[in-house]
Amino acid sequence: MIHLKSFIKKEYAESDSSFEYKINDIDHPNGWNWKEIDQLANMGFEPSGETRMEYTDKDANKDINYGDMRKEPLKVTVYKNKEGYWLIINDKKHVFKTFIRMMEFIDERGSVQI
């Protein structure tokens, strides 16, 4: 039996700004679509939990002597909520209304080197 209370909680959760769309919930009209997930996967992103895709620069962990210059590993996280697509690059947050705009931003930056 479905209660009215369960519908109200679901609507409230989606109106909350911290609500994140699940990667596997493809049927949701505002959620992720397969092309977006596939494109991120081809770029090296992997699922991190139910709602986020994450990329970590694996080359940054190699034992290379840079002298005094320390190379911080690149960590990029992507998730989607009602505000748009969130791109977090080493704790710097960027929000985009569309997936295409986020991809343009990444393309403009090219290969991010620290």
N, C-alpha and C positions, 0 to 999 in steps of 0.2 A: 504494500500500500504506500502510495506517495502522499506526503503531507505538504501542505502549503508552505510550511516552515522551511522545507528543503529547497523550494524554489526561491524563496526570499534570501536565504543564505547564499545561494549560487549567484543571484543578481548582485548582492552586496559585494561578494568577493570580486566580481569582474569590474565593479565600479570603483573599487579600492585601487589607488595608484600603484600599490606594491604588487598587485596581481600580475603574474607572468603566465603567458600562454604556454601550454605544454607542447613539446616538440612532436609527440606522437598523436596529438589531437588535431589531425588534419581536417576533420569534418567541421571544425569550428569556423564560422564565416570570417572572423577577424584574426584567426590564428595563423600559424605557419603554413606554407604550402611546400609541396615536394621539391619544386625547382629551387627554392631558397635553401632548403636543407641540403640538397644535392650539391649546390654550388659551394656552400660553406665546407662540406665534407671534401670536395675536390681541392679546396684551398688548404686542407690539413686540419680543419676543425673537427673536434670529436665531442659527442654529447657529454655534458657534465651535469648529472642529475636529470630531472625530468623537463626542465625549462631552458637550460642554457647550453650553448655550444662554446667550446674553449679551445684555444690554440696556445701552445707553449713552445718557444724556440728551443728545440732540442740541442742545437749547436752551441748555445750559450753555456751549457753545463760542461763542455769539454775543458780539459786541464790545459789552458793556454796561459803563458806568462805575458801579461800586458804591462808589467811594471807597476806604476802607481795607478794606472787607469783600470778601473774595475768595470767589467761589462755586466750590466744588469740583465737577467734573462727577460725576454719579451713574453708577456702574458696578455693575451687578448681574449675577452669574453663577449659574447653576443647573446642578447635575449630580447624578447618582445613583450610589451604590455600595451595598454590602451593608448599610451602617449606616443608609441612608435617603437622603433628599433634602437636598442641601446648597445653601443660599442664602447667597451671599457678597455683601454690600452694602458697597462701598468698603472691602474688606479685613476686614470684621467677619463672622465665620462663624456660621451658624445651621444646626442639623441637625434634620430632622423625619422621623418614622417613616412618615408618609403624605403624599401629594401634597395631600390635602384640608387637612390641618393647616398645610402650608406656605402654601396659598392663603388660609386664615383669617388667618394671621400677616400676610401682605401686605395683606389687606383691612383688618385692624385698624390697620395703619400708614397706610393710605391713600396719598396722594401724598407721597412722601418729599421734603422740601425741606431743603436745607442752607444 
